[in-house]
Amino acid sequence: MRDDVDTLLEAWGRERGDLDLAPVAVFSRVTRLARHLELARRDAFAAHGIEQWEFDVLAALRRAGPPYELSPGRLLRETLVTSGTMTNRVDRLSARGLVERYPDPDDRRGVIVRLTVEGKTAVDGAFTALVDAERELLDVLPERERKKLASLLRALLAPYADPNPDSPTR
């Protein structure tokens, strides 16, 4: 079975036969797959009235478990954004009724961000749609190959792993 990357590789092979194109064979396909995933994610989130950045914050709160709350500092670590960006995001999500802020009982100067019922409904719906869309992308592979692919990708990503593997991630 041929794909567009095979054509690309043939052309590069003609023009730059001096190079080992094995990385291009892998990463051109990963890049193209990432684009399909990006479109699937956008559609899944839009169907539930949220954007990617909103999903990131809501999902971090949802993964925290009941009562679905985190400090702003923990949200920063979970979503990898700056403090100013997080403040803006929490403000916007709060205005939409998807999260609420309340004083941190352990720190008079701090606040806690909590997922509202509406926020939980939105993130749960979006996540279900996302899992369905991702399953569709993987349907061309049998289960055994999916597990093998996940293992290979894990190995490829290992050098970039979070030094704190116990922290929940997306």
N, C-alpha and C positions, 0 to 999 in steps of 0.2 A: 504494500500500500504506500503510495507516494503522497507527499504533501508539498505545500509551497516552499517549505524549507529545503527540501531536496533540490528543487530548481535553483534556489538561492545558492546552495552549496556547490552545485555543478558550475554555476557562473563564477563563483569565487575560486573554485578549483582551477578553472581555465585561466583566470586572471592572476591568481596568487597561489600557484601550485607549490610554492616554497613553504607555505604555512600548513600546520596541522589544524584542520578545521573542526576537529572533534568538539571543542568547546562551543563553536557556533551551532553545531548540530543540536546540542542540548539547550543552550540558553536562548537561541532564537525561538525554539518551541516553548520554552518556559515563558518568554516574554509574550508570545502570542496567546498562550493559555491564560496568562495573567490579565490580558486585555479582555478576554471572554469572561473571566471571573469578575473583573471590575464592572462590566456591563450587567452581569447577573446580580451583583450586589446592589448596584444602583437601582435596578428594577425592583428587587425584593424590598428594599428600604422605602422607595417611593410609593409602593403599593400600600405601605402602612404609614405614610405621611411623615417619614423622617428622612434625614440626610445621613451620609456616612459619618460625619463628625458627631451627630446626635446619637447615632447607634453606638459609637465608641464609648461615649460617656454613660449612656443608659445601660449598655452591656456590662461595663465595669461594675456598676451598682448592682445589677441583677446577679452577676456571678458572685458577689459578696455574700449572698444568702440573706435570709431574713435577719434584720428588718430592712435589708437592701439599702445600706447607707455606708458612706465612706467620708473620711476627711478630705478636704481639697488637696492636701499633700499626697494622700494615697491615690486620689484620682489622677494627679499629675504623673505619678509613677506608672499607673496602669495605662494611661493614654499617650504618654511621651510628648506632652505639649508643655509650653511655658506657663508660668503662673498667670500672666496677663491673659493669655488665650483661654485658660481654664475659667478664669473669672467671667470673661465674656460668654463662654459657653454655658456656664451654670446660670448666668443672668437670663440668657435667651431661653434655656430649657425651663427655668422657673416661670418666666412670663407665659410660656405655653402650657403650664400646669403639669409638666412631665417630671419635674423634681421640685423639692422644697428644701429650704435651708432652715436650720434651727441651731440655737446655741449649743456648743459642745459642753456637756456637763462636766467634763474633766479639765477644761481650759476656758476660762472666762473670756479670753480674746478670740477663741476659735469658733468655727462653725462646723456643722455636719451637713452633708448633702444626702438627702433621702429620695429614693424613687417613689413617685406617687402611684396610685392604682392605675391612672391613665398612662403613666410612663411604663409601668410593668406590662400593661396590655400591648402598648406599641412595640416595645422591645421583644416581647415574646412572639408576637405575630411576625415581626420582621425576621427574627432568628429562625422561626419555622420555615418561612419562605426562602431564606438564605440556604438552609440545610437542604431543602428540596431542590433548589437551583444547583447547588454544588453536587448533589447526587446525580442530577441529570448530566452534568459535565463528566462525571466518572462512570456513567452507565456503559460506556464502550469497553470498560475493563472488567474482567471477572474479579470476584472478591479476592482471590489469591494475589492477583496482580496489583490490586489497590493497596493491599497490605505491603507488598514488596515496594511499591512506589513510595508509600508513606515512610517506610524504613530508609530507603535511599535518600529521600529528601531530608529526613532527620539527620542522617550522616553528613549530608552536604551543608546543612545549616549549623551543625555542631560548633564550628569555630566562632560563630556569632551568637552563641547561646547566652542568655541572661545569667550573670554570675549568681543570681538568687533564684534557682529553679523552682522554689516553692511558691513564688508569687504567681497568682493567676494571670494568664495572658489571653489575648483574643484567640 
